[in-house]
């Protein structure tokens, strides 16, 4: 998957996360929505597939969740 496909689907990936997390975590979702998706990847970035791109967004979500909590690691 090329970077432009990731950029086009970024909002979809965020909404998928929103659909499966508790409402207490919605502020983190809103923080992710504020990130300009072009800033996350370079033009030559490449993902192996949709799962890889989703995993990247999930990792952003988890990092923000950990940063915003008292739990800093698993």
C-alpha positions in Angstrom: 0.0 0.0 0.0 1.4 3.3 -1.0 1.4 6.4 1.3 -1.4 8.1 -0.6 -3.7 5.1 0.1 -2.8 5.4 3.8 -3.5 9.1 3.7 -6.9 8.6 2.1 -7.9 5.9 4.6 -6.5 7.5 7.8 -9.9 8.7 9.0 -11.4 5.3 8.3 -8.7 3.6 10.5 -9.4 6.1 13.3 -13.1 5.4 13.1 -12.5 1.7 13.3 -10.6 2.2 16.5 -13.4 4.4 17.8 -15.9 1.7 17.2 -14.1 -0.8 19.5 -12.7 1.3 22.4 -14.4 2.6 25.5 -15.9 6.0 25.4 -13.4 7.2 28.0 -10.7 6.9 25.3 -12.6 9.1 22.8 -10.5 12.2 23.7 -7.5 10.3 22.3 -9.4 9.5 19.1 -10.0 13.3 18.8 -6.3 13.9 19.2 -5.5 11.5 16.4 -8.1 13.2 14.2 -6.2 16.5 14.6 -3.0 14.9 13.2 -2.5 15.8 9.6 -2.1 12.4 8.0 0.5 13.7 5.5 2.8 14.4 8.4 2.8 10.7 9.4 4.3 9.3 6.3 6.8 10.3 3.6 5.9 10.2 -0.1 8.0 7.1 -0.5 6.5 5.3 2.5 5.1 1.9 1.8 2.9 -0.4 3.9 2.7 -4.2 3.3 -1.1 -4.0 3.3 -4.1 -2.7 5.0 -3.4 -4.6 8.2 0.1 -3.0 8.3 -1.4 0.5 7.9 -4.1 -0.2 10.6 -1.4 -1.5 12.9 0.5 1.7 12.5 -2.6 3.8 13.5 -3.2 1.4 16.4 0.4 1.9 17.6 -0.2 5.7 17.5 -3.3 5.3 19.6 -1.7 3.0 22.1 1.3 5.4 22.5 -1.0 8.3 23.2 -3.1 6.2 25.6 0.0 5.2 27.6 1.3 8.8 27.6 -2.0 10.1 28.9 -2.2 7.5 31.7 -0.3 6.5 34.8 0.6 3.2 33.1 3.7 3.9 31.0 4.3 0.4 29.8 2.5 -3.0 29.6 
